[in-house]
Amino acid sequence: MESEGLKLLKTRRSIRSFEDRPIEDEILTEIFEACRYCMSAVNRQPWEFYVIRNKELIKKIAAECTTGPFAAGAPVLVVLVGDKEIQPNWYVQDLSFISLQLALAAWTFGIGTCWIGRINRDTVKEILGLKEKDHVLTVLPLGYPKGEIPDPRPRKNLKEFVKYLD
Ligand SMILES: Cc1cc2nc3c(=O)[nH]c(=O)nc-3n(C[C@H](O)[C@H](O)[C@H](O)COP(=O)(O)O)c2cc1C
């Protein structure tokens, strides 16, 4: 029998279209609370979340998301920022892990997100008044999915990537 945890991992999808419906404060807090438990190198936790709900600012940031213009339609954007001073060696990994933690925590509430790769990071930094030491890893739009949840994308089968060496 499949555990709830495995079901969560297997049913999550990238969501690029969102209902025009706010995310409840308590739910947002629960999602962020779950992020506190993310792994990080030497437990330095070199992250900050900039949470944006102002529609004008959402539009402004979304306009800098080259491969994620759909962020404009989300009720919440979370800009994930890594502190290169706190963790110069592993901030990318740490921030990547917490992005997944956030995505999975959100999914438990039926809230979707999508990683955005191409972003004008310097401009986003400027808009948010961030410092030199800050690295914008990604912008995660959060919202209740609009329409059908997408089918799973094609996946490699185990034989293609699991190599037993015994
Ligand atoms: C590092 C990374 C960068 C990504 N960049 C984008 C992006 O710029 N725009 C986008 O629409 N999706 C982006 N995605 C989402 C992937 O396309 C998606 O995760 C993949 O197709 C698998 O689909 P699934 O997340 O629904 O399982 C990115 C995902 C990752 C992990």
The ligand as a Tripos MOL2 file, in Angstrom:
@<TRIPOS>MOLECULE
LIG
   31    33     1     0     0
SMALL
NO_CHARGES

@<TRIPOS>ATOM
      1 C1         15.8090   23.9710  -11.9070 C.3       1 LIG1
      2 C2         14.4600   23.9950  -12.5620 C.ar      1 LIG1
      3 C3         14.1640   24.9990  -13.4540 C.ar      1 LIG1
      4 C4         12.8980   25.0770  -14.0350 C.ar      1 LIG1
      5 N1         12.6010   26.1520  -14.8240 N.ar      1 LIG1
      6 C5         11.3540   26.2900  -15.3050 C.ar      1 LIG1
      7 C6         11.0000   27.4760  -15.9980 C.ar      1 LIG1
      8 O1         11.7950   28.3800  -16.1420 O.2       1 LIG1
      9 N2          9.7320   27.5780  -16.4790 N.ar      1 LIG1
     10 C7          8.7990   26.5810  -16.3020 C.ar      1 LIG1
     11 O2          7.6670   26.7310  -16.7740 O.2       1 LIG1
     12 N3          9.1070   25.4320  -15.6300 N.ar      1 LIG1
     13 C8         10.3560   25.2770  -15.1050 C.ar      1 LIG1
     14 N4         10.6810   24.1620  -14.3640 N.ar      1 LIG1
     15 C9          9.6740   23.1150  -14.1360 C.3       1 LIG1
     16 C10         9.9900   21.8470  -14.9550 C.3       1 LIG1
     17 O3          9.6910   22.0690  -16.3070 O.3       1 LIG1
     18 C11         9.1700   20.6700  -14.3840 C.3       1 LIG1
     19 O4          9.5540   20.4430  -13.0460 O.3       1 LIG1
     20 C12         9.3790   19.3810  -15.1790 C.3       1 LIG1
     21 O5          8.8900   19.5150  -16.5080 O.3       1 LIG1
     22 C13         8.6720   18.1960  -14.5420 C.3       1 LIG1
     23 O6          7.2940   18.4610  -14.3710 O.3       1 LIG1
     24 P1          6.6050   18.3730  -12.9380 P.3       1 LIG1
     25 O7          7.2850   19.3820  -12.0410 O.co2     1 LIG1
     26 O8          5.1550   18.7030  -13.1680 O.co2     1 LIG1
     27 O9          6.7850   16.9900  -12.4310 O.co2     1 LIG1
     28 C14        11.9290   24.0690  -13.7680 C.ar      1 LIG1
     29 C15        12.2340   23.0620  -12.8640 C.ar      1 LIG1
     30 C16        13.4710   23.0280  -12.2580 C.ar      1 LIG1
     31 C17        13.7600   21.9490  -11.2370 C.3       1 LIG1
@<TRIPOS>BOND
     1     1     2 1
     2     2     3 ar
     3     2    30 ar
     4     3     4 ar
     5     4     5 ar
     6     4    28 ar
     7     5     6 ar
     8     6     7 ar
     9     6    13 1
    10     7     8 2
    11     7     9 ar
    12     9    10 ar
    13    10    11 2
    14    10    12 ar
    15    12    13 ar
    16    13    14 ar
    17    14    15 1
    18    14    28 ar
    19    15    16 1
    20    16    17 1
    21    16    18 1
    22    18    19 1
    23    18    20 1
    24    20    21 1
    25    20    22 1
    26    22    23 1
    27    23    24 1
    28    24    25 2
    29    24    26 1
    30    24    27 1
    31    28    29 ar
    32    29    30 ar
    33    30    31 1
@<TRIPOS>SUBSTRUCTURE
     1 LIG1         1 GROUP 0 **** ****
